[in-house]
Amino acid sequence: MFRALDLIARHFPVFRARRGLLVVRMDGIGDMVLFRQSLDHYAEAFGVSPKDITILGCESWRRIADQIFDGYQIVTIDEHGYARRLLYRFHINLMVRRLSPDITVCDSYLRRAMMADSLVWASNARRTVVSMPYVNEPTRSEFTFYLSQFDEIIDTGPYPTHEIHRHYNFVSTLLDKRVTPRPPVIEWPTERPDYAKSGPYAIINPGSNEPGRRWPFESYIAVAEKLLDLGWRVAFVGTRGERWDAALLDQFARRPGVSDMTGQTTLHELMSLMLYANLVISNDTGPAHLSIALGAPTLVIVGGGHFTSFVPYPEDVCPKNAKFVYEVMDCYHCFWRCHKRESKHDVFPCVSAIAIDDVWEKCVSLSANQPPPQDLTNVVS
């Protein structure tokens, strides 16, 4: 049924002249951050003005898109609704068709054919350019169909090439010259929030939409205890749905210097808090990439599901404000299909195995580049 309505939308009569470039980005906040720097080469690569480039993005980052993609056109959709609701999908496909782009592009590697590729196909652009996706047996038939419909397919490298390198491999191929990759950067002019005016503080982001990627909450509290002992303040953040150990957090939040901001900040407010933070500690999730791009000292706790595809960053594009901690196991690259945990609610062993002392050592290393009183180097673990 999806394919039939997609076909109707693709051939819906539109009398508007084809114009501009449509860039399909059906991915999360972190993926969007890793892509952002390479976008600035698209105007040259496709011979268009930046103001004629439209980003088709996700509702999850709509509220910050205008700032991050300043100078470009932005259209966002509910990506989950598009994947599940027939009539909503048809409505969106008609909207995309009516945009009447001259060129449509998608350079995502780990993508869903029935989302990203469907949108590229529904646009019915004169020219379609995509990257070669990651294909496995369950997705082979879908990708085989869509890839047969596109004009150009660019191979951005074998798995597990890092996403930043993939984006630059894509534009380098289009420009027929090597474009040097750059670390992610987000300009976010904002006033210092009230919370940031009362001394050093750390932001802790212990949530994730995948329970397995959550470093044990007790371990986060152990690190927070060390920070409190230094006279720092600690703020826990995340969405209300990520308040996964509420009882323990409620108890710990009674401590002086601890703030439970879970579910109480907008994305704008969270970014402002991270921008001025002396330290951000996070699981492998979207806010971690935002924090790095903002320039905040950021430590990311990493599992091995698709290690080096997104985190850790390669040395040539890893800013000094970012560090990663992980415990290498022989089962890395399981694509989060872990066979070593008893239930889907358990933390992945590669994440739970990360030692508190290793995390603290990275915190000390990050803070060493900051002026007193933020320096942690004199503190013994």
N, C-alpha and C positions, 0 to 999 in steps of 0.2 A: 504493500500500500504506500509506503514512503516513496519508493522508487517511481511509482506511477504519478504521484502528485509532484514529485521533483521534476519529472519530465514535462508536465503541464506548465509548471512555473518557468522552466528553462525556455520554452517556446512561446511564452505569453507575448502577445504583440506589444512592442514598445516603440514609439515613434520618435523618441529622443535620440539625438546623435550620440554616438559612442564618444566617451571622453574620459581621460584620466586613468589612474591606476588604483585598483582595489587590492588591498593587502589583507588576507584572511589570517587572523590570529585567534584560533579557538583553543586557548591554553590558559593556564593559571597565572597568578601574579608573578611568581618567580620566573617563569618562562618569558613573560612579557619584559621583565627587567633585563634578562640576558639578551633579548632581541633588540632592545631599544637603540643601542649605539650603531648597529649596522644599518638601521633604517635610513640614516642620514646619507647613505650612499645610493639609495634607490633613485633619487631624482636624476643623478648622472647616469646610472645604469640603464634607466628606461627612457631617458630623454623627456622628462616631465618636470613641471614645477612642483615644489613641495605642497603648495596649496591645492594642487590637483591630485594629491595622494590621499585616499580614504582608508583609514584603518578600521576594519571590521573586527571588533573585539568583544570581550566578555563582560557581562553585567558585574562580575565580581570585582573588576577594577575600573568600572565606569566613573566613579566619583573622583578618581585621581587622573583619569586619562587626559582631560583637557590641559592640565598642567604639564604632564610628562610628555605629551605629544603636541605641545604648543607649535603652531604653524602648519599642522596637518588637520585634515577633516577626520572626525571620529563618529562612528556608528557602533553601538553596542547592543548585544542581544543576550537573552537568557540561554546560555549554552546548554543547560540541563533540560530546559523546556524544549529546545530545538531537537534534542536527541530522543525525547520521550513523547511529545504531544503532537499528534498528526496535524491538526489544524493550525497550531502555532507555527510549526515547521513550514507549512504551506504559505502562511502569511509572510514569514521571514524570507522565504525563497522568492516570493513575488516582489518584496521590497528590494532584495539584492538584484533581481532582474531589472527592476525599474531604475536602479542606479546607472545602468547601461555603461559599465566601464569598458574602456578600450582594451585594457590589459588587466588580468587578475593573477595574483601571485600568492603562493603559500610555500614557505620554506621550512615549516615545522617537520621534524624528523619523527619523533614519537607522537603520532597523531591518530585520530580516529577517522577512517575513511568516510563513514556515514555522517560526519560532521564537517570537518575542514574540506575534504575533497568534494563533498556534496555541494557546499557553498560555492566553491570554485566553479564547479560544473554548472550550477544553476545560474550563475552570472551570465553565461553564454557570451563571454568576452571574445573579441576578435583574436586575442592572443592569451594563452594560459601558460604559466610557468610555475612549476612546483619542484620541490626537492624530492629525491628518492626517499621514501619513508622506510621505517623499520617494518619489515614484513615477516610474519610467522605463518604457520599453516592455517590457524583459524581466520586470519585476516587476508589470506592470499587472494581469494576469489574477489572480494570487494575491491582491493587495491588493483588487481589485474584489470577490472572493468574501468575504473576511473583513470588509471594511468594511460589506458589506451585512448582516452578521450582528450588528453592534454597535448599541447604543442611541444613543450620543452620540459625535460626532466633532468635535473641537475643532481649529480652524485656528490654529496658533501662529505663523504668519508665513511669508513667502516665503523660499526659499533665497537667500542664506546667513545667515539670522538666527542669532545665536550661541545655543548650547545653553542657557546660563544664562537669557537672555531668553525662550527658548521655554518653559522650565519655569515661569517666573513669568507668562508670558502664559496658560499653561494654568490655573494656580490663580486668576489674576485673572478669567478667564472664568467659572470655577466659582463664585467668590465674588461676581461681578458688581460688582467694585470693583478699582481698581488696587492691586496689591501691589508695593511697591518691591523690585527685585532686590537681592540681597546677594552680595558676593564669597564664594567658597568658603572655609570654615573648618572645620578638624578639631581638636577637642580631643584631645590625645594625651599624657596624663600619664605620664611615664616617667623613670626615673633616668638621669642623664647616663652614657652608655656610657664604658668605659675609654678608648677611642680619642679621645674628645672632651676628655679631661683634660690633654692634652699640647700645647696651643697651637692656633693657627688652622689650619683645614683646609678643603679644597674637596672636594666629592663630584662626580665626573664619571660620568654615565650615558650612555655612547656607543651603547647598543644600541637595537634596535627590532625588532618582529616583521616589519616591512617593510624589507628592505635599502635601499630607495630613500630612506628618511627618515634614514639614518645619515650625519651630517656626517662627512667623511673622517677616519679615525682619526689620520692624520698632523697634521691641524689641531687635534684635541683635544690631542695631545702638545705642539704648539707653545704652546698656551695653558697647559698644565700646566707647561712649562718656565719660563714667566714667573712662575707662582705659586711654584715651587720657588726661583727666584732671590730671592724675597721672604722666604724662610724658612718658607713655608707647607708643609703636608703635603697630599698629593693621594691620594685613594682612588678607584679605579675600581670601579664596582658594576654589577650586572645579573645576569640569569640565566645559568646555564652555557651555554645555547644561544645567548646573545647575545655570546659571546666570539669575535667574528667576525674579529678580527685578532690571533689568539693569539700568533703569532711576534713581532710588533712589541710587543705588550703584555708578553710575557715578558721581552723585552730591556729595555724601559723600566722595568719593575718592579724591576730590579736597582738602580736609582738610589736613594740615600738619600732618605727622605721619601715614597716612592711605595709604595702598598699596592694589591695586586690582590685585591679582595674579590669578584670576579666569581664568582657561583655559591656564595658562602660565607656569605651572610646570609639569614636569613628575612625575610619582609615586615615583621614587627615590628621586627627589628633594623635593617633599612634605614630605616624611618621614624624610629627613634630617632637614627640617624646623621644623617639629613637635618634633624631638628628642631634639633640643636645645631650644624649646619654653618655656617661663615661664608659659604659660597657653594655653590650647586648649579648645575651646568651639565648640561643634558639635551637630547636630541632630543625631538621631539613624541611623547611616549608617556606611559603611565599614571603612572609615578613623578614626572614633571614636575608634574602636577596635584596629586598628593599633597604634594609639596614646597611648592608655592605655598600650599595650604590649611593646612599646618602652620606657615606664617609664615616659612619659611627664605628667605633671599635667593636667588632662583631665576632663572636665565636659560634660556630655551627657544629652541632653534634650529628655525625653522619653515619648512616648505615650502608649496607653493601648492595642494595637492590639493583641499582644501575650505577654503580660506583664510577665516578669520573665523567659521567654523561652530563650531570648538572653540578654536583659537588664531589670532591673539592675542586676549586678552580685551578686550571693549569698555571704554572708559575708565571708565564708571560702576560697573563691577564688577571693576576691575583693582586689586588691592592694591599698595601701594608696594613690597612685597618681590618683585614679579614684573616682569620685563622680557622682551621678545621681540625676536629679531633675524631678519630675512628679506631676501630679494632679490626684489623684485617683477618678474615676467615677464608677457608678454602671454598666456601659456598657462595662467595660474592657473585654478583651478577645473576641473581635468581629472579630478577624483575619483581621482587617482593612476593614471590610465590614460595614462601618459606616452608620447608618441611621439618624444621627443628622446633617449632612451637606447637603447643598442645591445642590452642584455639586461636581464632582470628582476633581475639581481644588481647592476647598476650603481646608483650613487647618483643620485637625481633631480637634474637640472641646477640646479633652483631651490634645492636644498639645498647642492650642492657649490660653487655660486657665492658663497655667503656668505663674506665675507673674515674672516681671522683678526683683523685690526685692528678690524673692526666688533664682533666678539664680545668682544675685550678691552676696547674702549671701554664696552660695556655692563657688563662685570664691574667696571670702575672706578666706573661710575655707581652700581651696586648697593652696592658696598662703602663709598661715600662717606657713607652713612647710619649706618655702624657706627663705634664708637670705636676709637682706635688699640689694638693694632698691626694691626688688620685693614684699615686704610685703604690703598687702592691708588692714591689720587689723585696722589701724588707720583712715581709710577712712569711713566717715559716708555716708550711702546710701542716 
